Amino acid sequence: MCCRTGICKVGNPAFWLVTGSSEAVLSKHEKPGFSYVTYIGAAPDRVWQALTDGTLTRQYWYGRRVESDWKVGSTVTFWYDVNGAEAVSDRGIVLESKPPRHLSFTFHVEFIDELLDEHPSRVTFDLELVGDETKLTLTHDEFEPKSQVLEGCRTGWPAILSSLKSLVETGEPLAISSVAAAAKAAAA
């Protein structure tokens, strides 16, 4: 149950969620993490497809196309456009896959040289049917203390998941994390 401090100690005490914010939190093991919850007006299988289908991720995930067979132990690769050719932006390994309810994989940034030495973090999506909607919970944790990748995730994930929500509900991603936004950022 959440107390007045806003620290929610429900579930695994190794990861405490700061409610009502997108702040990074420290577990008692000193591994920073990030959590984000949104509700999407669609069934879990549609949200799962949006998370795992590269044609769809390209539309709302800053032009990134995800590729994997989503079997435990398989590679997850995120591709992006560089001067008309695809290059790897991020890579990981599938840790858990229980369609359409639970997906977890390691996440390692590979397109920024300064971040190549950071230890891979972990991304986990939990999808829960609530009425006719899906509660999507993202937990991105296992960052090293003072991770530079964490800082990007704190701002990136809310935009990405809001755009996923828009795409699933309306058929259109938000402009903030679209392919066009990614191209504009790359040109800047």
Stockholm file with secondary structure:
# STOCKHOLM 1.0

chainA/1-188         MCCRTGICKVGNPAFWLVTGSSEAVLSKHEKPGFSYVTYIGAAPDRVWQALTDGTLTRQYWYGRRVESDWKVGSTVTFWYDVNGAEAVSDRGIVLESKPPRHLSFTFHVEFIDELLDEHPSRVTFDLELVGDETKLTLTHDEFEPKSQVLEGCRTGWPAILSSLKSLVETGEPLAISSVAAAAKAAAA
#=GR chainA/1-188 SS CBCTTSEECCSCTTSCEETTSCCCEECTTSCEEEEEEEEESSCHHHHHHHHHCHHHHHHHTTTCEEECCCCTTCEEEEEEEETTEEEEEEEEEEEEEETTTEEEEEEEECSSGGGTTSCCEEEEEEEEEETTEEEEEEEEECCCTTCHHHHHHHHHHHHHHHHHHHHHHHSCCCGGGSHHHHHHHHHC
#=GC SS_cons         CBCTTSEECCSCTTSCEETTSCCCEECTTSCEEEEEEEEESSCHHHHHHHHHCHHHHHHHTTTCEEECCCCTTCEEEEEEEETTEEEEEEEEEEEEEETTTEEEEEEEECSSGGGTTSCCEEEEEEEEEETTEEEEEEEEECCCTTCHHHHHHHHHHHHHHHHHHHHHHHSCCCGGGSHHHHHHHHHC
//
